Amino acid sequence: VRGHVHDIGERLDGLGGVPAASFSKLAELCCFEPEADGIYRCRQMIENNLAAEQAIIAVLRRLTAQAESLGDLGTTWRGSCTPPITSTVSSTARRKPPIHSAFQYEAR
């Protein structure tokens, strides 16, 4: 998982994304509800972890599909097992992606 997260972070940086830096902003943008403090039964912890992982997978799939729709071959290729068919970059691949709630895009 760390490798995938690192790859995604590198790709977002390459596209001009600016990550959230504060814990309060990260909590606001979180795609799942964090556990409250306390003691949990083992089964409850596993169910909570599974729900969080499923939410993260859903976000990754949505963002990969968004990148693919914009012609971003780098992100599309990293998210699949096969390299892209075309070797040329279309004009849509050079456009900035729409603003996602977790990142702000700015010209570099």
mmCIF file of the C-alpha atoms, coordinates in Angstrom:
data_MODEL
# 
_entry.id   MODEL 
# 
loop_
_atom_site.group_PDB 
_atom_site.id 
_atom_site.type_symbol 
_atom_site.label_atom_id 
_atom_site.label_alt_id 
_atom_site.label_comp_id 
_atom_site.label_asym_id 
_atom_site.label_entity_id 
_atom_site.label_seq_id 
_atom_site.pdbx_PDB_ins_code 
_atom_site.Cartn_x 
_atom_site.Cartn_y 
_atom_site.Cartn_z 
_atom_site.occupancy 
_atom_site.B_iso_or_equiv 
_atom_site.pdbx_formal_charge 
_atom_site.auth_seq_id 
_atom_site.auth_comp_id 
_atom_site.auth_asym_id 
_atom_site.auth_atom_id 
_atom_site.pdbx_PDB_model_num 
ATOM 1   C CA . VAL A 1 1   ? 0.000   0.000  0.000   1.00 0.00 ? 1   VAL A CA 1 
ATOM 2   C CA . ARG A 1 2   ? 2.804   2.454  0.849   1.00 0.00 ? 2   ARG A CA 1 
ATOM 3   C CA . GLY A 1 3   ? 4.283   2.022  -2.617  1.00 0.00 ? 3   GLY A CA 1 
ATOM 4   C CA . HIS A 1 4   ? 0.962   2.803  -4.280  1.00 0.00 ? 4   HIS A CA 1 
ATOM 5   C CA . VAL A 1 5   ? 0.367   5.827  -2.062  1.00 0.00 ? 5   VAL A CA 1 
ATOM 6   C CA . HIS A 1 6   ? 3.873   7.089  -2.819  1.00 0.00 ? 6   HIS A CA 1 
ATOM 7   C CA . ASP A 1 7   ? 3.323   6.614  -6.581  1.00 0.00 ? 7   ASP A CA 1 
ATOM 8   C CA . ILE A 1 8   ? 0.000   8.454  -6.397  1.00 0.00 ? 8   ILE A CA 1 
ATOM 9   C CA . GLY A 1 9   ? 1.602   11.289 -4.437  1.00 0.00 ? 9   GLY A CA 1 
ATOM 10  C CA . GLU A 1 10  ? 4.404   11.599 -6.999  1.00 0.00 ? 10  GLU A CA 1 
ATOM 11  C CA . ARG A 1 11  ? 1.878   11.644 -9.842  1.00 0.00 ? 11  ARG A CA 1 
ATOM 12  C CA . LEU A 1 12  ? -0.292  14.279 -8.149  1.00 0.00 ? 12  LEU A CA 1 
ATOM 13  C CA . ASP A 1 13  ? 2.804   16.407 -7.550  1.00 0.00 ? 13  ASP A CA 1 
ATOM 14  C CA . GLY A 1 14  ? 3.728   16.048 -11.220 1.00 0.00 ? 14  GLY A CA 1 
ATOM 15  C CA . LEU A 1 15  ? 0.255   17.223 -12.219 1.00 0.00 ? 15  LEU A CA 1 
ATOM 16  C CA . GLY A 1 16  ? 0.533   20.299 -9.991  1.00 0.00 ? 16  GLY A CA 1 
ATOM 17  C CA . GLY A 1 17  ? -1.412  19.077 -6.967  1.00 0.00 ? 17  GLY A CA 1 
ATOM 18  C CA . VAL A 1 18  ? -0.845  20.709 -3.604  1.00 0.00 ? 18  VAL A CA 1 
ATOM 19  C CA . PRO A 1 19  ? -1.476  18.277 -0.718  1.00 0.00 ? 19  PRO A CA 1 
ATOM 20  C CA . ALA A 1 20  ? -3.311  19.195 2.451   1.00 0.00 ? 20  ALA A CA 1 
ATOM 21  C CA . ALA A 1 21  ? -0.720  19.776 5.168   1.00 0.00 ? 21  ALA A CA 1 
ATOM 22  C CA . SER A 1 22  ? -2.640  20.121 8.435   1.00 0.00 ? 22  SER A CA 1 
ATOM 23  C CA . PHE A 1 23  ? -4.271  17.322 10.403  1.00 0.00 ? 23  PHE A CA 1 
ATOM 24  C CA . SER A 1 24  ? -7.537  19.256 10.587  1.00 0.00 ? 24  SER A CA 1 
ATOM 25  C CA . LYS A 1 25  ? -7.657  19.609 6.777   1.00 0.00 ? 25  LYS A CA 1 
ATOM 26  C CA . LEU A 1 26  ? -6.779  15.928 6.331   1.00 0.00 ? 26  LEU A CA 1 
ATOM 27  C CA . ALA A 1 27  ? -9.577  14.949 8.721   1.00 0.00 ? 27  ALA A CA 1 
ATOM 28  C CA . GLU A 1 28  ? -12.003 17.177 6.810   1.00 0.00 ? 28  GLU A CA 1 
ATOM 29  C CA . LEU A 1 29  ? -11.050 15.580 3.466   1.00 0.00 ? 29  LEU A CA 1 
ATOM 30  C CA . CYS A 1 30  ? -10.929 11.999 4.776   1.00 0.00 ? 30  CYS A CA 1 
ATOM 31  C CA . CYS A 1 31  ? -13.020 9.562  2.721   1.00 0.00 ? 31  CYS A CA 1 
ATOM 32  C CA . PHE A 1 32  ? -14.010 7.463  5.754   1.00 0.00 ? 32  PHE A CA 1 
ATOM 33  C CA . GLU A 1 33  ? -15.057 8.099  9.339   1.00 0.00 ? 33  GLU A CA 1 
ATOM 34  C CA . PRO A 1 34  ? -12.066 7.653  11.690  1.00 0.00 ? 34  PRO A CA 1 
ATOM 35  C CA . GLU A 1 35  ? -12.549 5.460  14.745  1.00 0.00 ? 35  GLU A CA 1 
ATOM 36  C CA . ALA A 1 36  ? -13.293 7.209  17.985  1.00 0.00 ? 36  ALA A CA 1 
ATOM 37  C CA . ASP A 1 37  ? -10.903 6.691  20.894  1.00 0.00 ? 37  ASP A CA 1 
ATOM 38  C CA . GLY A 1 38  ? -11.610 3.646  22.992  1.00 0.00 ? 38  GLY A CA 1 
ATOM 39  C CA . ILE A 1 39  ? -11.290 -0.115 23.121  1.00 0.00 ? 39  ILE A CA 1 
ATOM 40  C CA . TYR A 1 40  ? -12.776 -2.249 20.344  1.00 0.00 ? 40  TYR A CA 1 
ATOM 41  C CA . ARG A 1 41  ? -13.401 -5.925 19.952  1.00 0.00 ? 41  ARG A CA 1 
ATOM 42  C CA . CYS A 1 42  ? -11.107 -7.533 17.392  1.00 0.00 ? 42  CYS A CA 1 
ATOM 43  C CA . ARG A 1 43  ? -14.002 -8.136 14.982  1.00 0.00 ? 43  ARG A CA 1 
ATOM 44  C CA . GLN A 1 44  ? -15.060 -4.471 15.190  1.00 0.00 ? 44  GLN A CA 1 
ATOM 45  C CA . MET A 1 45  ? -11.504 -3.296 14.462  1.00 0.00 ? 45  MET A CA 1 
ATOM 46  C CA . ILE A 1 46  ? -11.321 -5.550 11.394  1.00 0.00 ? 46  ILE A CA 1 
ATOM 47  C CA . GLU A 1 47  ? -14.724 -4.332 10.165  1.00 0.00 ? 47  GLU A CA 1 
ATOM 48  C CA . ASN A 1 48  ? -13.633 -0.707 10.626  1.00 0.00 ? 48  ASN A CA 1 
ATOM 49  C CA . ASN A 1 49  ? -10.349 -1.322 8.793   1.00 0.00 ? 49  ASN A CA 1 
ATOM 50  C CA . LEU A 1 50  ? -12.153 -3.104 5.954   1.00 0.00 ? 50  LEU A CA 1 
ATOM 51  C CA . ALA A 1 51  ? -14.631 -0.236 5.548   1.00 0.00 ? 51  ALA A CA 1 
ATOM 52  C CA . ALA A 1 52  ? -11.771 2.292  5.476   1.00 0.00 ? 52  ALA A CA 1 
ATOM 53  C CA . GLU A 1 53  ? -9.805  0.287  2.899   1.00 0.00 ? 53  GLU A CA 1 
ATOM 54  C CA . GLN A 1 54  ? -12.901 -0.104 0.709   1.00 0.00 ? 54  GLN A CA 1 
ATOM 55  C CA . ALA A 1 55  ? -13.478 3.664  0.842   1.00 0.00 ? 55  ALA A CA 1 
ATOM 56  C CA . ILE A 1 56  ? -9.868  4.330  -0.151  1.00 0.00 ? 56  ILE A CA 1 
ATOM 57  C CA . ILE A 1 57  ? -10.083 1.846  -3.041  1.00 0.00 ? 57  ILE A CA 1 
ATOM 58  C CA . ALA A 1 58  ? -13.267 3.548  -4.277  1.00 0.00 ? 58  ALA A CA 1 
ATOM 59  C CA . VAL A 1 59  ? -11.523 6.946  -4.258  1.00 0.00 ? 59  VAL A CA 1 
ATOM 60  C CA . LEU A 1 60  ? -8.474  5.544  -6.086  1.00 0.00 ? 60  LEU A CA 1 
ATOM 61  C CA . ARG A 1 61  ? -10.677 3.961  -8.757  1.00 0.00 ? 61  ARG A CA 1 
ATOM 62  C CA . ARG A 1 62  ? -12.642 7.190  -9.204  1.00 0.00 ? 62  ARG A CA 1 
ATOM 63  C CA . LEU A 1 63  ? -9.478  9.291  -9.526  1.00 0.00 ? 63  LEU A CA 1 
ATOM 64  C CA . THR A 1 64  ? -7.864  6.807  -11.930 1.00 0.00 ? 64  THR A CA 1 
ATOM 65  C CA . ALA A 1 65  ? -10.994 6.897  -14.109 1.00 0.00 ? 65  ALA A CA 1 
ATOM 66  C CA . GLN A 1 66  ? -10.910 10.704 -13.973 1.00 0.00 ? 66  GLN A CA 1 
ATOM 67  C CA . ALA A 1 67  ? -7.262  10.738 -15.063 1.00 0.00 ? 67  ALA A CA 1 
ATOM 68  C CA . GLU A 1 68  ? -8.037  8.291  -17.868 1.00 0.00 ? 68  GLU A CA 1 
ATOM 69  C CA . SER A 1 69  ? -10.932 10.449 -19.101 1.00 0.00 ? 69  SER A CA 1 
ATOM 70  C CA . LEU A 1 70  ? -8.524  13.405 -19.302 1.00 0.00 ? 70  LEU A CA 1 
ATOM 71  C CA . GLY A 1 71  ? -6.021  11.383 -21.317 1.00 0.00 ? 71  GLY A CA 1 
ATOM 72  C CA . ASP A 1 72  ? -3.409  11.221 -18.536 1.00 0.00 ? 72  ASP A CA 1 
ATOM 73  C CA . LEU A 1 73  ? -1.503  8.201  -19.805 1.00 0.00 ? 73  LEU A CA 1 
ATOM 74  C CA . GLY A 1 74  ? 0.977   8.163  -16.892 1.00 0.00 ? 74  GLY A CA 1 
ATOM 75  C CA . THR A 1 75  ? -1.671  7.729  -14.222 1.00 0.00 ? 75  THR A CA 1 
ATOM 76  C CA . THR A 1 76  ? -3.737  5.369  -16.379 1.00 0.00 ? 76  THR A CA 1 
ATOM 77  C CA . TRP A 1 77  ? -0.751  3.166  -17.132 1.00 0.00 ? 77  TRP A CA 1 
ATOM 78  C CA . ARG A 1 78  ? 0.370   2.996  -13.478 1.00 0.00 ? 78  ARG A CA 1 
ATOM 79  C CA . GLY A 1 79  ? -3.124  1.932  -12.457 1.00 0.00 ? 79  GLY A CA 1 
ATOM 80  C CA . SER A 1 80  ? -3.273  -0.997 -14.873 1.00 0.00 ? 80  SER A CA 1 
ATOM 81  C CA . CYS A 1 81  ? -1.239  -4.078 -15.713 1.00 0.00 ? 81  CYS A CA 1 
ATOM 82  C CA . THR A 1 82  ? -0.720  -3.161 -19.374 1.00 0.00 ? 82  THR A CA 1 
ATOM 83  C CA . PRO A 1 83  ? 1.084   -0.164 -20.858 1.00 0.00 ? 83  PRO A CA 1 
ATOM 84  C CA . PRO A 1 84  ? -0.862  2.398  -22.900 1.00 0.00 ? 84  PRO A CA 1 
ATOM 85  C CA . ILE A 1 85  ? -1.532  1.509  -26.532 1.00 0.00 ? 85  ILE A CA 1 
ATOM 86  C CA . THR A 1 86  ? -0.641  4.875  -27.999 1.00 0.00 ? 86  THR A CA 1 
ATOM 87  C CA . SER A 1 87  ? 2.793   6.441  -27.702 1.00 0.00 ? 87  SER A CA 1 
ATOM 88  C CA . THR A 1 88  ? 1.691   9.985  -28.529 1.00 0.00 ? 88  THR A CA 1 
ATOM 89  C CA . VAL A 1 89  ? 0.263   12.358 -25.968 1.00 0.00 ? 89  VAL A CA 1 
ATOM 90  C CA . SER A 1 90  ? -3.033  13.915 -27.012 1.00 0.00 ? 90  SER A CA 1 
ATOM 91  C CA . SER A 1 91  ? -3.945  17.526 -26.337 1.00 0.00 ? 91  SER A CA 1 
ATOM 92  C CA . THR A 1 92  ? -6.277  16.390 -23.549 1.00 0.00 ? 92  THR A CA 1 
ATOM 93  C CA . ALA A 1 93  ? -3.320  14.884 -21.666 1.00 0.00 ? 93  ALA A CA 1 
ATOM 94  C CA . ARG A 1 94  ? -1.730  18.343 -21.403 1.00 0.00 ? 94  ARG A CA 1 
ATOM 95  C CA . ARG A 1 95  ? -4.808  19.951 -19.830 1.00 0.00 ? 95  ARG A CA 1 
ATOM 96  C CA . LYS A 1 96  ? -5.014  20.416 -16.087 1.00 0.00 ? 96  LYS A CA 1 
ATOM 97  C CA . PRO A 1 97  ? -7.419  18.017 -14.358 1.00 0.00 ? 97  PRO A CA 1 
ATOM 98  C CA . PRO A 1 98  ? -10.489 19.451 -12.647 1.00 0.00 ? 98  PRO A CA 1 
ATOM 99  C CA . ILE A 1 99  ? -10.101 20.403 -9.002  1.00 0.00 ? 99  ILE A CA 1 
ATOM 100 C CA . HIS A 1 100 ? -10.496 17.449 -6.665  1.00 0.00 ? 100 HIS A CA 1 
ATOM 101 C CA . SER A 1 101 ? -11.574 18.147 -3.121  1.00 0.00 ? 101 SER A CA 1 
ATOM 102 C CA . ALA A 1 102 ? -8.253  16.989 -1.663  1.00 0.00 ? 102 ALA A CA 1 
ATOM 103 C CA . PHE A 1 103 ? -5.981  19.027 -3.938  1.00 0.00 ? 103 PHE A CA 1 
ATOM 104 C CA . GLN A 1 104 ? -5.698  22.504 -5.368  1.00 0.00 ? 104 GLN A CA 1 
ATOM 105 C CA . TYR A 1 105 ? -4.119  22.833 -8.800  1.00 0.00 ? 105 TYR A CA 1 
ATOM 106 C CA . GLU A 1 106 ? -1.972  25.787 -9.707  1.00 0.00 ? 106 GLU A CA 1 
ATOM 107 C CA . ALA A 1 107 ? 0.214   26.684 -12.665 1.00 0.00 ? 107 ALA A CA 1 
ATOM 108 C CA . ARG A 1 108 ? 3.879   25.880 -12.197 1.00 0.00 ? 108 ARG A CA 1 
# 
